[in-house]
Amino acid sequence: MIKRLLALALVLVVAFLVFPLFAQMDERAEVGALAAAYLSDGPALLGAANLVTAVVVTYRGLDTLGEVTVLFAASAGISLVFGTLGRGTRSADAKNRDDSRSTGRQPPSELVETGAALLVPLIFLFGVFVFVHGHLTPGGGFQGGVVIASGVLFAFLAGTLHHAPHRLLGVLEIVSGAGYVAIGLLGVWLALGFLDPRFLPLGEIGRLFSGGAIPVIYVLVGVKVGAELSGVIDAMRQRSES
Amino acid sequence: MTQILSVLSFLLMGIGMWGLMSRRHLIKIVIGFSLVDTGVHLLLVAIGYRTGGTAPIVSDHLPAGLLSERAVDPIPSALVLTAIVIGLAVTALMLSFAVRMYERTRSVYIDKNKELKW
């Protein structure tokens, strides 16, 4: 009880200290100088219709490379925690867990199986659509990758996929990660700097083949995010089944 | 709009922080983290909004010339876009730690884990 009161008091003190910052926030009529420069020069300079993508992939491309690295570190951590680290205690725990789980796992119903057979290819297609059109419409590599990983999860739940293709996932991760860095280095060599996408023709704004290397980078990011999150799902699945 | 969104994100972060500190169940603590995370995303998007602004995407309705007059700030949107996916990965990592803690201590309550106390 006293702990809870202390926690409440602490939350209230922090809220009291921070609230003026939130309450004073005014709506802006104009964007900042940097954003204004991006908005006025971005479309002509990079040929990407979606300015958010231009910021993610080009203006702040190095940050995005860092984010992909963080994602890799997180998924490697999950594999580590669920894989080799857990193996020692697993055999001792297995009996306990079998006792607690009296009925075992129910197989997926026919409805789920048929629905998965119909929907999983469509979900994959939609994920690919989202990251291929990332420079034209709302969406991009991160969202498309998550959509693909959700399709993998659905396939596991419905029992259409029993074992994740580890080798394929590993190859996809390596190729897309290395390809991302290689395209960045091509930018140094052929254009003005690291991750500069303008060594490919910019094309007409709003077309699928436009924006230089931006769509290529986003496809690689999408493949990498999809493969990594599928690996996370697979690690959790293996853990729950063993 | 910015005021409404920032007050809402303030509330969301407050609820998340309260959950983080008052709950003892590991999964509920992770949910508290996610609520704080969502509040931060909402705050960033609110900062990027401008009066009457629309999405910074060139289309038939918004030609490139009008972009600097009508589009919202694209930088916070780009930050939030990546932050959501990173938040997902970090939440998955926290849940995996929660599973390991459960296996070690046979309890989902954080105060049963004596090794954390000093």
Interface residues (C-beta under 8 A of the other chain):
Chain A: K3 R4 A7 L8 L10 V11 V14 A15 V18 F19 F22 A23 M25 D26 E27 R28 A29 E30 V31 G32 L34 A35 A36 Y38 L39 S40 G42 P43 A44 A49 N50 L51 V52 A54 V55 V56 R60 D63 T64 E67 V70 L71 A74 S75 G77 I78 V81 F82 L85 G86 T89 D93 L136 T137 P138 G140 F142 Q143 G145 V146 I205 G206 V225 E228 L229 V232 A235 M236 R239
Chain B: M1 T2 Q3 S6 V7 S9 F10 G14 M17 W18 M21 S22 L43 A46 I47 G48 Y49 R50 T51 A55 P56 I57 V58 S59 A64 L67 S68 A71 V72 D73 P74 I75 S77 A78 L81 T82 I84 V85 I86 L88 A89 V90 A92 L93 S96 F97 V99 R100 E103 R104
